[in-house]
């Protein structure tokens, strides 16, 4: 039980996806859901179990294996008054429908001078950690972040899955909603009742005076583990969960850097042009004289992600590498 009679239940990240979609479909009859195997099969990651039975085939649609068809249908639905949630099974598959995302969905509102809005959400399983190999393990949030006209969200907890998904569905612009696939079985407390967050607001998961770690999605729990290790050595760090890349909560990051004087980003994406480079650039431009040491980026190297257990673990940012990054920032 939570305070003031609010019921709090433990829920997995995958179950939170279904709850978030159901919350918005219950609230708004214009919300529809489509994608490959999302209905009868309950999704390849079992994140949409029960939605077909609850809302029926008119609102929950299994599609052909065609990412272009899924997003073409979603775009048309959004243009004609619906609020579609479309699933692209793996974020890697954006590569085969990127024209629709980057040239059509992202730009329609701008090119029609606001006459045609596209209130749609594209959900996708993103990132590594589950040994799916180079073509099914990419962390591609920086692809989406680079396209003007898209909002980009990546929750790290079951509670944020529900709240940020609600905010994304209600937003008037297209939102890319990245679900980190290794997080699906993880659990967290989720309060009962409607949950709605605000896009573009970071969450401070831990407070400390010595350094600031900024992380996203699956890197948030790793950053928190690293913070525990550092605390054992007397180093107290602030851990910020960005939650959203577009809009980007620069104010929360900058305020923390003013307090700590040190910044470390933890990014699952390959190092070249990762989101942490943008964060580092902004902090260097706006808060350079508040820094007492170098900005350190802990990332995946610029290589295709291996499938072998030991090699994938070596490529992805680890607790040990995060701890080392913080220590390097404090030199």
N, C-alpha and C positions, 0 to 999 in steps of 0.2 A: 504493500500500500504506500502511496505517496502522501504528501501533505494535503490537508484540506479535502480529504475524501477522494483524491485522484488515484485511480488504480494504475499501478505500474507493473507491467509484465515483462519477463525476459523473452526476447524474440530473436530469431536469426536474421541476418542481413537479407537472405533470400526471401524469407517470409514477409519481411518488411516491404519488399518490392510489391508483392501481391496486395498487401494491406494498403499501401499508398495508392496504387491504381484503383483499388476498390473504393477507397475513400472519395476519390474524385469522380468516379463513375456514379456512385450513389448520389453525390451532391449535384452533378450537372449531367443531364441526359445527352448533351452534345458531345461528351467525351466518349470516344471509341478507341478500340485497341486492335492493332493488327501486326502480324509478323509470322515468320516461319515457326510452326510447331508451338505457338504460344497458347493455343486453345486446348484441344483434346489431349495433347501430350503434357501440358502444363509447363512448357518451355524446356529447352535442352538443359538448363541449369535448375529446373524445377522452381523457378522464381515466380511463375504465374499460375500455379495450381489452383483450381477452383473457380477461376474467373469466367470460363465458358459456361459452367453450370449455373453460376449466379446471374450472369447478365445476358446469356444467350448468344446465338450466332449472328444476330443482327448488329451486335456491338463488339463482339470478340471474334476476330476473323483470322483463320489460318490461311496463309498466302502461299503461292508458288515459291520455289527457291529462286527468287529474283530480287535482289536488293533494289534494282531500278524500279521494278513494279511496286514494291512496298513503298518506297519514298515518293514515287509518282502518284500513287493513290492517296498517300497521306497529304501531299501538297495540295492536290485537287480538293480533298475533303476540307482542309483548312481554309482554302479560298472560298468555299461555298457555305461556311458557317459552322462547321464542326470543329472540335478540338481533339485531333487524333494524337494518340500515343503510338508510335511505330517502333518496332524492335528490329535492329540490325544485330544478328546473333553474336558475332564477334566484331569488335571495333576494326580489326584488320580488313574486314569486308567493305569498309567505307571506300577502299581503293577502287572498287568496281562501280560505285555510284556517287563518286565525289563531285561530278559535274552538277548533279541535282542538288547536292548539299551546298557547294561553294558558289555556283553560278546562278542557281534558280531560287532555292529556298532562302538563302542568306540575303538575296538582293531584291526580292519582289516588292517588299514594302517600300524600299527606297525608290525603286524604278517606277512605281505607280504613285509616287508622291503621297503615300499613306492611304491610298484608296483601297488597296488590297493588303490586309494583314494576314500573317501566317502564324496563328497560335498553335504550334505543334511541338511535340516533344519526341526526340529520337533517343530511345534507350539503347544502350549497347554494353556488352561485357568486355572489359578493357584490362590489359596488363597481364603480367606473368605470375609465376609462383605455383603453377599447377602442371608444369611439364608438358605443355601443348606445342612447343616448338616455335620456330621463327615466324611462321605464317599465322599463328593463332595466339600469340602471347605479347604482341606489341602494345606499348603504352603510347597512344596517339593523341592524347589531349592537346598536345602542342600543335597538331595539324588543325584542329578546330579553333584553337585560340588565335591562330594566324588569320582567320577569315572574318573580315568586318561583317556585322549583321547577325552573327551567331552568339548566343549565350552558352557558357560552358560550365557544367556543374559536375562535381565528383565527391559524393558523400563517403565518410569513413565509418559511420556507425548506423545501426538499424534505425535509430530514432531520426537521424538526419536523412536517411533514405525516404522516410515518409514525409517529413516536413519540406525537404527540398523538392521532392517530386511534386507535391501539391503546389509549391510556388512556381515550379516550371510549367505545370499544366495551366495555371491561371495567368501566366505571363502572355502578353500580346505578341511576343516575338518567338522565333524558333529557338529551342534550347536543346543542346546535345547533353545527354545525361549519362555520364560514364559510371558504370558499376564495376568495381574492381573484382574480378572473378574469384580471386583467392579469399575474398572477404565473405562470400556467400554463406559459408557455414558458421561464421563467427556470430557471437551472441551479444546482446546489449539490452538495457532497460528501455522500454517504450511505453509512455503513458497512454492511458485510454483516452478516447475522444478524438476530436479533430486536431490535427497537428499541421500547422502552416508556418514555414520559415520565410525569410526574405533573401532573395538572391543577392550575392555580392557582400555577404557578411561573414567574416571569418570567425572562428571560435577559438578562444584561448583555453587549451586543454590542461595546461599546467603553468604555474607562475614561478619564475626564478629571476635572480638579479644579475647572473653572470653572463648569459648569452641567450640569443633568440634562435630557436629552430623553427623553420617554416616548412610544413609538409602537407601532403595531399593524399587522400584515399588510403591505400594499404601502407603507405609510408608513415602515417600518423601513429598507429600502434607501435611501429618500430622505433619511431622517434621517442615515444613515451618510455619504451624499454631502455633506450639509450640514456634518457634522462635519469632513470632509476640507477643505472650503473654509475653515471657521473656524480649523482648525489652521494654515492658511497665514498667518493673521493673528495667530497666537499664542494663540488661544482653544482650550482643550482641554475637550471635553465628554464626558460619559458618555451612552451611548445604551442605553436599556432597551427591550427587546422584551417587551411585556406577555404575549403569547401567549394569555392567558386573561383574560376579563373577569369571569366567574363560575366558580370562585372568583377573587378579585382579590388579587394579591400586593402588598399594601400595604407589607409590611415591606421589600421590596427597594427600592421607590420612596422610602420614608421614609429609609432608611439612606443612599441616595445624596444626597438633599436635605440631610441633615445634613452630608455631606462637601462639597457644592458650594455650597449656599445659594441655588440658583436652579433653577426648574422651568419647563420648556416642554413642553406636550403637542402632539402632531401627530396630528390626527384626520381621517380621510376623511369621516366622517359630517357631516351639516349641523350647524352650530354649536349650535342650540337643543337643550338636553338631551342633548348628546353625552357619551360616556363620560369625556372629559377633564374635564367639569364635576364629575363625581363624584370623580375623582382629585384635582382642585384643592381640592374641598371637604374631603376627608379630610386632605390635607396642611396646609391652612389651619387646620383644627381641631386637629391633633395635632402639627404641627411649625412653627407660625407663627413662633416666635422663632428658628428656625434659618434662616429665609428672609432673604436680604439684598437682595431685590428683588421686583418683582411677578411673580406667576404669569402666564405668557403662554400662551394657547391659539391654535394655528394650525389652522384648520379649513376645511372647505368652507362657503361662505356658505349661509344658509337659503333656498335656491332650488332648483327642479328642475334636475337636471344637464343641461346642453346636450349635443347630439350633435356640433355643429361642433367640429372639431379645436381651433382656437385658443380657443374659448370654454370647452370642457371643461378644457383645460390651465390656463386662467386661474382656473377655479373650484376645482380640486383643489389641495391644498397642494403647493407646488413647493419645490425646493431653495432658491431665492432667498427665498421667504417664510419658510422655516424658519430660514435664516441671519438674516434680519431679526428674527424672533421671539426668537432667542437674544440678539441684540444689544440688543433692547428690554428683555429681562429683566435685563441686566447694567447698565443705566443707574443 
